[in-house]
């Protein structure tokens, strides 16, 4: 077959008579310290295709894309990676004896007679992959948000007769949303509104000018007893059609086979996985366990090493098993701070292995914001500096971050500068009229209308 299949969470399997490429193969093991599981099985035929593919591409390091236990099954495969600044994933995989090649950024690479790929990275350590399969274009945006690469992607899409957009759509549970007030009451996330997902899909279908859309990179459920509350905010399969209406664009089921030669679309209909509920102890977590000797020094060093964080927040406060640790962050006073309450094992593991983003996305850690934050979010004052630039990009100091950004700017100067202007304009508007206000929603809707046009 010449064509492709979509399965799992963010896996595309591209075929050229055989399985040539599989992307982000998460085969179902637990992710985010046990908080996430796959809600649908990967059928045996697709599992075999993934394990027999010539190449495997990983977009970024989150464990629903690059899962350590799934990775163990891929020893001996040719691993393709985006050209991320910092090269953390490359270095770690090479150290583990994997056969790794880094794709040239913004260039086509031929994988077989009829399949070639085009990879683009961005400064948030995300990446997109365009897969040309015999003239049909698969646009794998997975979790990525346009940070300067959108116009380039649209230009390539316009050259294809048929193009499939594969992108994360949903209510918004894939980021930290487990916020509490100072009295210990959970703050209801904005995702509870559950605005029609089909309208979101319609916007992006028009924005990119594709002929087909497949919901992608948004399939997981929560399975820890301290995170299953978040299942109320995940996106069921039936929700993707709600409000979708774009003449000439076909919205497909999430898991399909597309045969390019015949044009036939076949639903794969994977079986659902019976949801389970696991206590935190199943994954080594005990909320009652206090700090151990040396933990305070390790945690303090971890946050204080990030010099750029001092321009954003004044302190990080950690609560573990009733123990409290206040970490002052050196820098000018910002009137902002954050409290994280988490089980010791997951917290110290995230700190030791520099994967703090995994702890945020697991949505069992309790978070409180103190002072002058832009919104009920760790963006932009915490997550980028800790999880993106420092942990993954290896840029901790101001000079390292400047060099890091300079490298991404060199790859597409005008697109980068245009994106920075858009981002700063949005921040100024947000600061002037507030977030989640009628005026802000109107301004954002107007901006998106202009952007799409």
N, C-alpha and C positions, 0 to 999 in steps of 0.2 A: 504493500500500500504506500502511496505517496499522500501524506496528510498528517494529521495530528490528533491527539486525545488530550482532554483535560480531566484531572482526577485529583483526589486528595485535597490539599489546601491550596497550594500554589504550584502544582506540577503540570507542565506541558510535556508530552512525549511526542517528539517529532520523528516521523518515519520516512525513510527513502528506501523502500523494500525491506528495511530492517529498522529497529529502533536506533536512531542516530544520536538523539539528544534528549535528556530529561532535566527539567529545571526544578530546583528547590525540593528534592524528594524527602518529605517528612512522611515516614512510613507508619506512623501511628503511636509511637512511644510518647510518654508524657513529656510535656514541655512547660517551661516557666515554673520550675520547682514543683512540678506535679499539678499545677493549676489547670493546664489545658490538655485536652484530649481531642482526637479526631472524631467527629460525629458520624462519619461515613467510612465504611471499609474501602480499602483499595483492592479491587478484584484481583484474582490470581494472575490473569492475563496481563494486566497493567503492572502488577508487581514484578513479574518476570521481565517485562519490557524495560522497566526502570533499571533493574539489576543487570540487564544485558546491553544497555545502551552504550554506544561508543564514548559519549561525552556526558558529563554531568556539570551543570552550571548552577552556582549559588549566587543569589543576588546580594545577600547581606547576612549578618551573623545571628539574627534572632532564631531561637530554637524551633520555631514552626517553619523555618526555611532551611537552616543548617542545624539539624538536630544531631547532637553527639552520638546517640545510640543508633540512629539511622545511618550516620556517617560510617560507623564501623562496618556496615555491610557493603560499603562501596570501595574498600581497599582494592587497588589494582585498576580502578577506573581512571580515565583521563579527566581530571577536574579542571574546569574552566572558571575563571574568576574575573570580576570587574577590576579595573585598575584603580582601586581605592587608595587615596593618599594615606600613608601610614603602613599599608600592607600587613595589617595585623592578621587577617585570615590567611593570607598567603604564607606568612612566616610560620604560623601555628600548624598549618597543614603540611608544609615542607618538613617541619620538625617531627611530625608524626608519620613521615615517610610516604606521603601521598604524592602522586604524579600530578603536578600543578602547572598550568599555563595561565598567564594573565592576558586577557584579551586587550588588544589595542583599543584605546578609548576613541569612539567616534569613527570607526573604520569597519568595513565588512571583512569577515573571516569565513572562508569556505570550509564547511565540515563534511560535505559529501557532494555528489554530482549535482543534486537538486536542492541542497540546503545550505544556507549561509546565515550568519548572525551579525548583528550590529549592536554593540554594547555602549551605554552611556552611564557615567557615574555622576554623583553630585556630592556637595559638601556635607550632606546629612548622612553620609555613608550608605545611601541607597543607590540602586542601579536599576536600569530598565534594559530589556533585551528585545530587539526586533528580530524576528525569525522569518526569513524569506524561504518559503517551501514551494518551489516550482512556480513562483510568481504570486502566490497568495501570501499576504503579510500577516503574521501573528504579532500583535503589539502587546508584549508582556510588561505591564507597568507594576505588577504585584502591589506592594505597599507604598510605592514611591509617589511623592507629590512633586509637581513641576517646580523645580528650582533652577530655572533657566534653560531647560532642555526642551520645553514644550513645542516651541516653534520649529525646531529641527525635526522633531518627531512628526509633526503635522506635514512638513514638506515631504518627508519620505512616504507617509501614508498616501498623499495625493498621487504618488507615482504608481500605486498599486490598484489593480482593477477590483480586488476584493481584500478587505482588511478586517481583522477580528481584534477588537479591543478587549483585553483581559486585565481587569483592574479590581482592587478592593472597593466594595461598596458596603455600606452598613450604617447602623445607628450610632456607632462611635465607641464601642466597648474595648477596642484594641489599644487604648491608651489608659494611663492612670486615671481612674474615676472613683477610687475608694477614699473620698474625702470626708472628714469629720469636723464638726465645730468644737470649740473649746469645752463644751459640756459633754462631749463624747457621742453626740448624735450624728449619724450618717447624713450627709448632705445629698439630696436627691439629684442624680446626674441629669444634665440637659437631654441626654439620649432618651429619657423616659417619654419625650414628646413623640418619638417615632414618626417623624415626618416621612411621607411616601418615598420609598427608595427608588421607585421607578422614575420619579422626577429628577433625582440625582443622576441616574443612569442616562436619562434623556439629555441632560445638560452636557455630560461628557461625550456622549455620542455625537452631538452637534459640534462641540468644541474641537474634537479631533477629526471629524469628518470621515468616520469609519462606516463600513457597510453592515457590520455585525458586532454584537457585544456578547461577552460571556462573563457572568459574575465569577470572581476569582479572588483568591488570597483572603478569604473571610470565613473560612469553615473551621470552626472549633467549638467546643463546649467547655464549660468550667466543671471541675470534678472534685476539687477540694471542698470540704465542708465549710471552710472559711472564705471561699470565693464563689460558691454555687449561686449566691444571690445575683451574680452578674449575668447568669443565664437569662434573666428577664430582659436583658438589654442586647442580647445577640440577635442576629438577623436570620429568620427562618427562610427556607427556599421560596415559600409562597409569596414573600414580601417583595421580591425583586420585580414582579410585574406591576406592583401597585403604583399607578400613575405614569407608567411608561407609554410614551406616544411620540415616535419619530418616524414620519413617513419615509419609506425606503430603507429603513434600518431594521434588522432582525435581531431580537433579543432571544438568545438561546438558553436552554437549561444549563446548569453549571457544569455537568459532567457529560461530555459528548465525545464522539469520534467524528471527524470530518475527513471524508475521502475527497481529495482535491480532483482526482481524475474523473470521478462520477458525479461529484457535487452532492453526494448523499450525506446527510447528518443523521447519526445514530445515537440515541440516548444510551448511556452506559448503565444507568439505574443502579448505582452501588447500594448495597444493603446498609441500613442504619446500624450504628453501634449502640447497643443498650447503654444508656447513661449510668455511670457508677458514681458513688459518693465515697471519697476516701478521706479519712481523718489526716490532719497535718502530720501526725506521727508516722504515717505510712511513708512519708518522704523525708523523714528525719527531723521534723520540726516539732518542737514542744514550746508552746507559748509561755510556759512557766519557767523555762530555763533562763537563768541570768547570764550576764557577761562572764567570761572566764578571764583568768590572768592574761594580760597582754592584749586583750581585745580593744580596750580603750585606745591604746597607742596605735594599733593597726588602723582602726577606724579614723582616728584623728589625722593620721598621716595621709590616708587615702583622700580625704576631702581637702586638706590643706595643701596637698601637692598641686591642686588645680588653681594656679594663680589667677586665671581669668574669672573664677567664681567669686572672687573678692569684690569685683565690680558689680555683682548682681545681688548677692545676699549677705547678711551679717552673720548668720549662724545656722548650723544644722544640729538639731536635737534628736538623739536616738533614745528610744525606750525599748528595753529588752528584758522580759521577765520581771518587770517592776523596777529594774535599774534604769537610771537616767544618765545620759552622757551629753553634755553641752559642748559643742565644738565651735569655737569662735573662728570665723573665716577672716583672715587679715585683708584689709582694704578699706576704702571709704565707706562711711555709713550710708546704707540704702533704705533702712527701715523695712527690711524684709528678712524673714527667716522661715524655716520649715521644720516640722517635727515628723519623724518617721517612727512608727511603732511596728515591730516585726519580730518573728521568731529568730532566735540567735543563729541557728544553723543556716537558714537561707540568707540572712543579712550578711553574716561573715563570709559565706561562700561568694555572694555577689561582690563583696569588697575584695576578697582575696583574688578572684579571677577577673576582676574589673568588668563585670557584666551587670551593672546596676540597673540598666534598662529592663533586664529580664525580671527584676524584682518589682519594678513599677507596673509592667504589663500583666503580671500575675494577678493583680487586684485583690490580694489578701492583706498586703501591708496597709496599715492605716496611716493616712497623711493629713496633717493640719498645716495650713498656711497662716503665717503671722505677718501683719503689716500691710504694706502697699504693693500688692500683686495686681497685675493687669486684669486678671480674670481667675476663675476657679480652675487653674491649670498650672502645671510646672513649666510650661512654655511661656515666654522665651527665657526666663531667668535661671532655670536650673537644668532641665533635661539636655538641651544642646551642649552645654559646657561640660557636663559630667559624662553623659552616655554617648554622645556623638563625637565631640572633638577630642576629649581626653581618653576615655576608655578605648574607643575604636580608632580614632585618628591619631592618637599619641601626641596630641597638641595640648599641653597643659599651661604653659606660660603665654604671656601676651605675644612675645616674639615668635614662639612656635605656632600660635594660632594665626598670626599674620602670614607666616610662610606657608602654612596649610591652605589658607584662603587664596593666597597668591598663586599657588599651583593650580587650584581649580579655575581661577580666573583666566590663567594662561590658556586653558583648553578651549574656552569659548568666551572671549573678552566681552563682546557686546551683549551676548545673552546673559552673562553673569551680572554686568552692570545694570541692565534693564530689570533683572529680577531684584537686585538690591534696592533699586529705586521704588519698585512696587511694594516690597516688604516694608521699607521705612515709611512710605506713605500710609500704608495700612496701620502701622503702629501709631503714627501721629493721630490718625482719625480715631483709632481705638482710645487713645489717651484723652482726646478732646470730648468725644460724645459717649464714651463708656462702651462696655461690651454687653451683648445680649439685650440691647435696648432697641425699640422700634426704629430709631434714627440710624443705629449701626446696621441693622438688618436691611434697611432701605439702601444705605450706602453700599453695602456689600452686594446686594442684588444688582444695583446699577453698575458696579465695577465688573461683576461677572458677565453682565449683558454686553458691556463694551468689550471685554476680553474675548468673549465668544465671537462677537462680530469681527 
